[in-house]
Amino acid sequence: MAKRTKKKLKLPLAYKPLGFALGWASGTLAGLAFRKTWTALRHEDDAPDALDRDRGWGEILLAAAVQGALFAVARSVADRTGAKAIERSTGVWPVSDKGGRD
């Protein structure tokens, strides 16, 4: 039983590098997906920035909402994929509590 407790304590540390790599890759893919989605929605290459003087509130908030949704989905896919891979390889879920993100 002591061995199982040790494994659970060390497993989140083993998950960190995998989680970092998957998070980086998912962020990159989400950025590409956002650019493609924005081009399809507005037929423009550049999405508005909050400090873009020539864009209205609606356009800025739409871009922020679409970008936020795509990044949240990509992060969830990456987190879940990494956790399932750790569980398959070790038999232990990488997070000991039932809570969500920080």
N, C-alpha and C positions, 0 to 999 in steps of 0.2 A: 504494500500500500504506500510506503514511503517513496518508492520509485515512481509511482504514478503522480504523486504530488510534485516531485522534482521535475518531471517531464512537463507538467502543466505550467510550472513557473518559468521554465526556459523556453517554452514554445513561442510565446509572443515575441521574444527577442529574435527567434529564428524566422518569424513571419515578417519582421520589419524590412529586411532587404527586398523580399519578394513584393511586399506591399508598396514599397517605394518605387520599384521598377514598374509595377503594374499601374500605379498612380501616374507616373510620368508618361507612360505610353498612352494611357487613357486620356490624359489632358491634351496630349498632342493630337490624338484622333478626334477628340471633341472640338478642338480648335479648327481642324480641317472640316469637320461636319458642319460647324457653325458658319464658316465661310461659304460652303456650298448651299446651305439652307438659306442664308441671307440673300445670296445671289438669286436663288429660285423665288424667294418671297418678293423681293424688291427690285430685282434686275439691276443691282448695283454691285460693284466689287467691294466697296468699302462700307462697313457697318458704321453707324454713328457712334460717337463717343459722348460721354456725358458733358464734356467741355466743348463740344462742337457747336459754335455759335449759330451756324446756319441750319441746324436741325431742330425740329419741334419736340415737345415733351413726349408726344405719342410715339414718334419714331424711335426716340432714345429708350423709352421704357419697353417698347416691343423688342428691340434688339437685346436689351438686358434680360428680359424674360426668356427669350429663345435661347440665348447663350447660357443662362443659368440652368435651364431645364436640360439642355444637352450635356453640360458638365456634370450635373447631378446624376443623370442616367449613366454616363460613362464611368463615373467614380463608383457607383453602386455595382455595375457590372464587374469592374476590376476588383473591388473588395470581395465580392461574392465568389468570383472565379478563384482568387488567391486563397480564400478560406477553404473552399471545397478541395482545392489541390493539396493543401496542407492536411486536411482531414483524410483524404484518400491515401496520402503517403505515410502519415503517422498514426492515423486512427483517432486523433484528438482534434477537436475544434480549436482554432488558434486564440479565441477570446474566452476567458473563463466565465465572465458574467453575461447576463442576458440583456444588458443595456445597449444603447445605441452608440453613436459617435460621441466624441468628447464634447 
